[in-house]
Amino acid sequence: MSKRSGGGAVRIAVAATSVVRRTRLESIIRGQPEFQLAGSFGAVASLVSFARSTEVDVMVIDADTIRDLLLAPRPDAAIVLLTEVSDARSVSRLLRSGVRAILSRGSDPDGVLSAIYAAYDGMVLLSTPCAESLAAVYGDRPLELDSELPEEITSRETEVLRMLAEGLVNKDIATRLGISEHTIKFHISSILDKLGASTRTEAVTLGIRLGLIPI
């Protein structure tokens, strides 16, 4: 696993209402020489407040409810969540809120470490129940979209989507197409809406999956 810039340890803060579970997380973190336990808290709100004012790379949260996590403003740190919540709607909301790994609360130390590594490296890791829950709801969606979206997305929107994939900003896209930035914003908003995406990155990912963006 790569270290933070400057060669320092990966700073990890944990939160769990249960003292036993919190102590277990602390032990897992302290057992890895490349990790540094930056803080330990009994409430999610306290951890989030700490992470907004202190450099933290990963937050590991053991929680029996996701309400506090969804309501709290998200800091920049990657989030690993241990919870029994696994319904598709909640998992989708958690992923949109910035959670990068969701495990069951009974996950063994190796599973927790794998989740921390994945979240720190910008990947997403889900427990089997979470993945199966999403698959049950959205598993057939790409096949339906594959036949509908190419007709719904206009040729101009496809051009804009492909330029987003190139990493161009609104001003550059507007210049290349000879139209205003305001129009570009309108096209991007329409693309996100039609694809059901919440971010440009998600739109590009869906565009590649649907064959709208050649790879």
WOUR-V602832 format. One record per pair of residues at least 6 apart in sequence whose ideal C-beta (glycine too) atoms are under 8 Angstrom apart, sorted by the first residue. I is the first residue (numbers start at 1). GAP is how many residues later the second one is. D is the distance in whole Angstrom. If there is no record, write none. Layout:
i=I gap=GAP d=D
i=I gap=GAP d=D
//
This chain:
i=1 gap=9 d=7
i=1 gap=33 d=6
i=1 gap=116 d=5
i=1 gap=119 d=7
i=1 gap=120 d=7
i=2 gap=119 d=7
i=3 gap=6 d=7
i=3 gap=7 d=7
i=3 gap=31 d=7
i=4 gap=6 d=6
i=4 gap=7 d=7
i=4 gap=53 d=6
i=8 gap=28 d=8
i=9 gap=24 d=8
i=9 gap=25 d=6
i=9 gap=26 d=6
i=9 gap=27 d=4
i=10 gap=24 d=6
i=10 gap=25 d=5
i=10 gap=26 d=7
i=10 gap=47 d=5
i=10 gap=48 d=7
i=10 gap=106 d=8
i=10 gap=110 d=6
i=11 gap=25 d=5
i=11 gap=27 d=4
i=11 gap=44 d=6
i=11 gap=45 d=5
i=11 gap=46 d=5
i=11 gap=47 d=8
i=12 gap=17 d=5
i=12 gap=23 d=5
i=12 gap=24 d=7
i=12 gap=25 d=6
i=12 gap=26 d=6
i=12 gap=44 d=7
i=12 gap=45 d=7
i=12 gap=46 d=5
i=12 gap=47 d=7
i=12 gap=48 d=6
i=12 gap=104 d=7
i=13 gap=24 d=8
i=13 gap=25 d=5
i=13 gap=26 d=4
i=13 gap=27 d=7
i=13 gap=28 d=7
i=13 gap=34 d=6
i=13 gap=37 d=6
i=13 gap=38 d=6
i=13 gap=41 d=8
i=13 gap=43 d=5
i=13 gap=45 d=8
i=13 gap=46 d=5
i=13 gap=47 d=7
i=13 gap=64 d=8
i=14 gap=8 d=6
i=14 gap=11 d=4
i=14 gap=12 d=6
i=14 gap=15 d=7
i=14 gap=23 d=7
i=14 gap=25 d=8
i=14 gap=26 d=5
i=14 gap=27 d=7
i=14 gap=33 d=7
i=14 gap=45 d=7
i=14 gap=46 d=5
i=14 gap=47 d=7
i=14 gap=48 d=8
i=15 gap=7 d=7
i=15 gap=25 d=7
i=15 gap=26 d=4
i=15 gap=27 d=7
i=15 gap=28 d=7
i=15 gap=29 d=5
i=15 gap=31 d=7
i=15 gap=32 d=4
i=15 gap=44 d=7
i=15 gap=45 d=8
i=15 gap=46 d=5
i=15 gap=47 d=7
i=15 gap=48 d=8
i=16 gap=6 d=4
i=16 gap=9 d=6
i=16 gap=26 d=7
i=16 gap=45 d=7
i=16 gap=46 d=4
i=16 gap=47 d=8
i=17 gap=25 d=6
i=17 gap=26 d=7
i=17 gap=45 d=8
i=17 gap=46 d=8
i=17 gap=47 d=8
i=18 gap=44 d=7
i=19 gap=23 d=8
i=21 gap=41 d=5
i=21 gap=61 d=8
i=21 gap=84 d=7
i=22 gap=18 d=6
i=22 gap=19 d=8
i=22 gap=20 d=7
i=22 gap=40 d=7
i=25 gap=15 d=8
i=25 gap=35 d=6
i=25 gap=37 d=6
i=25 gap=87 d=7
i=26 gap=11 d=6
i=26 gap=14 d=6
i=28 gap=81 d=5
i=28 gap=84 d=5
i=28 gap=85 d=7
i=29 gap=6 d=5
i=29 gap=7 d=8
i=29 gap=8 d=5
i=29 gap=31 d=7
i=30 gap=7 d=6
i=31 gap=78 d=8
i=32 gap=81 d=7
i=35 gap=81 d=8
i=38 gap=12 d=8
i=38 gap=16 d=7
i=38 gap=17 d=8
i=38 gap=18 d=5
i=39 gap=8 d=7
i=39 gap=11 d=5
i=39 gap=15 d=7
i=39 gap=17 d=7
i=41 gap=6 d=4
i=41 gap=9 d=7
i=43 gap=25 d=8
i=44 gap=17 d=6
i=44 gap=19 d=6
i=44 gap=24 d=4
i=44 gap=25 d=6
i=44 gap=28 d=6
i=45 gap=23 d=6
i=45 gap=27 d=6
i=47 gap=12 d=6
i=47 gap=14 d=7
i=48 gap=11 d=8
i=48 gap=24 d=4
i=48 gap=25 d=7
i=48 gap=26 d=8
i=48 gap=27 d=6
i=50 gap=6 d=7
i=51 gap=8 d=6
i=51 gap=24 d=4
i=51 gap=25 d=8
i=51 gap=26 d=5
i=52 gap=21 d=7
i=52 gap=23 d=5
i=56 gap=19 d=7
i=56 gap=21 d=4
i=57 gap=20 d=6
i=57 gap=21 d=7
i=57 gap=63 d=6
i=58 gap=19 d=6
i=58 gap=20 d=5
i=58 gap=21 d=8
i=58 gap=22 d=6
i=58 gap=58 d=5
i=58 gap=61 d=6
i=58 gap=62 d=5
i=59 gap=16 d=7
i=59 gap=18 d=5
i=59 gap=19 d=7
i=59 gap=20 d=5
i=59 gap=21 d=7
i=60 gap=20 d=5
i=60 gap=22 d=7
i=60 gap=52 d=7
i=60 gap=56 d=7
i=61 gap=8 d=7
i=61 gap=18 d=7
i=61 gap=19 d=7
i=61 gap=20 d=5
i=61 gap=21 d=7
i=62 gap=20 d=4
i=62 gap=21 d=8
i=62 gap=43 d=6
i=63 gap=6 d=6
i=63 gap=18 d=7
i=63 gap=19 d=7
i=63 gap=20 d=5
i=64 gap=19 d=7
i=64 gap=20 d=7
i=64 gap=41 d=8
i=65 gap=20 d=8
i=66 gap=15 d=8
i=66 gap=17 d=6
i=66 gap=19 d=5
i=66 gap=24 d=6
i=66 gap=27 d=8
i=66 gap=28 d=6
i=69 gap=10 d=8
i=69 gap=12 d=7
i=69 gap=25 d=7
i=69 gap=28 d=7
i=69 gap=30 d=7
i=70 gap=23 d=6
i=70 gap=24 d=7
i=70 gap=27 d=6
i=74 gap=23 d=6
i=74 gap=24 d=4
i=78 gap=20 d=8
i=78 gap=22 d=5
i=78 gap=23 d=8
i=78 gap=41 d=4
i=78 gap=42 d=6
i=78 gap=44 d=8
i=79 gap=19 d=6
i=79 gap=20 d=5
i=79 gap=21 d=6
i=79 gap=22 d=8
i=79 gap=40 d=7
i=80 gap=19 d=8
i=80 gap=20 d=7
i=80 gap=21 d=4
i=80 gap=23 d=7
i=80 gap=32 d=7
i=80 gap=35 d=5
i=80 gap=36 d=6
i=80 gap=39 d=5
i=81 gap=13 d=7
i=81 gap=18 d=5
i=81 gap=20 d=7
i=81 gap=21 d=5
i=81 gap=22 d=7
i=82 gap=21 d=5
i=82 gap=22 d=7
i=82 gap=23 d=5
i=82 gap=25 d=6
i=82 gap=30 d=7
i=83 gap=19 d=7
i=83 gap=20 d=8
i=83 gap=21 d=8
i=83 gap=22 d=6
i=84 gap=20 d=6
i=84 gap=21 d=6
i=85 gap=6 d=8
i=85 gap=9 d=8
i=86 gap=16 d=8
i=86 gap=18 d=8
i=86 gap=41 d=7
i=86 gap=43 d=4
i=86 gap=44 d=5
i=86 gap=47 d=5
i=87 gap=46 d=6
i=88 gap=45 d=5
i=88 gap=46 d=5
i=88 gap=48 d=7
i=88 gap=49 d=4
i=88 gap=50 d=7
i=91 gap=11 d=6
i=91 gap=35 d=7
i=91 gap=39 d=5
i=91 gap=42 d=6
i=91 gap=43 d=6
i=92 gap=42 d=7
i=94 gap=8 d=6
i=95 gap=29 d=7
i=96 gap=102 d=6
i=100 gap=18 d=7
i=100 gap=19 d=4
i=100 gap=22 d=8
i=100 gap=23 d=7
i=100 gap=24 d=6
i=100 gap=25 d=7
i=101 gap=14 d=4
i=101 gap=15 d=7
i=101 gap=17 d=6
i=101 gap=18 d=5
i=101 gap=23 d=7
i=101 gap=24 d=4
i=101 gap=25 d=7
i=102 gap=23 d=8
i=102 gap=24 d=5
i=102 gap=25 d=6
i=102 gap=28 d=5
i=103 gap=8 d=6
i=103 gap=9 d=7
i=103 gap=12 d=5
i=103 gap=22 d=8
i=103 gap=24 d=5
i=104 gap=23 d=5
i=104 gap=25 d=7
i=107 gap=8 d=8
i=107 gap=20 d=7
i=114 gap=11 d=7
i=115 gap=10 d=5
i=118 gap=6 d=7
i=118 gap=7 d=4
i=119 gap=6 d=7
i=126 gap=8 d=7
i=142 gap=67 d=6
i=142 gap=68 d=7
i=145 gap=50 d=8
i=145 gap=61 d=8
i=145 gap=65 d=6
i=146 gap=64 d=6
i=146 gap=65 d=7
i=149 gap=45 d=7
i=149 gap=46 d=7
i=149 gap=61 d=6
i=149 gap=63 d=7
i=150 gap=60 d=7
i=150 gap=61 d=7
i=150 gap=62 d=7
i=152 gap=42 d=6
i=153 gap=8 d=7
i=153 gap=38 d=7
i=153 gap=41 d=6
i=153 gap=42 d=8
i=153 gap=59 d=6
i=156 gap=21 d=8
i=156 gap=31 d=6
i=157 gap=30 d=5
i=157 gap=33 d=6
i=157 gap=34 d=5
i=157 gap=37 d=8
i=158 gap=54 d=6
i=159 gap=18 d=7
i=160 gap=13 d=6
i=160 gap=17 d=8
i=160 gap=24 d=7
i=160 gap=27 d=5
i=160 gap=28 d=6
i=160 gap=31 d=7
i=161 gap=30 d=6
i=161 gap=42 d=6
i=161 gap=43 d=7
i=161 gap=46 d=5
i=161 gap=51 d=6
i=161 gap=52 d=6
i=162 gap=45 d=8
i=162 gap=50 d=8
i=162 gap=51 d=5
i=162 gap=52 d=8
i=163 gap=9 d=8
i=163 gap=10 d=5
i=163 gap=13 d=7
i=164 gap=9 d=8
i=164 gap=24 d=7
i=164 gap=27 d=8
i=164 gap=36 d=5
i=164 gap=39 d=7
i=164 gap=40 d=6
i=165 gap=39 d=5
i=165 gap=42 d=7
i=165 gap=43 d=7
i=165 gap=48 d=5
i=168 gap=8 d=7
i=170 gap=11 d=5
i=170 gap=14 d=5
i=170 gap=15 d=6
i=170 gap=18 d=7
i=171 gap=10 d=6
i=173 gap=11 d=5
i=174 gap=6 d=6
i=174 gap=7 d=5
i=174 gap=9 d=7
i=174 gap=10 d=5
i=177 gap=7 d=8
i=188 gap=12 d=7
i=188 gap=15 d=8
i=191 gap=6 d=8
i=191 gap=12 d=6
i=192 gap=6 d=7
i=192 gap=7 d=8
i=192 gap=8 d=8
i=192 gap=11 d=6
i=195 gap=7 d=8
i=195 gap=8 d=5
i=195 gap=11 d=5
i=195 gap=12 d=7
i=196 gap=10 d=8
i=197 gap=6 d=4
i=197 gap=8 d=8
i=197 gap=9 d=6
i=204 gap=9 d=7
i=207 gap=6 d=4
i=208 gap=7 d=6
//
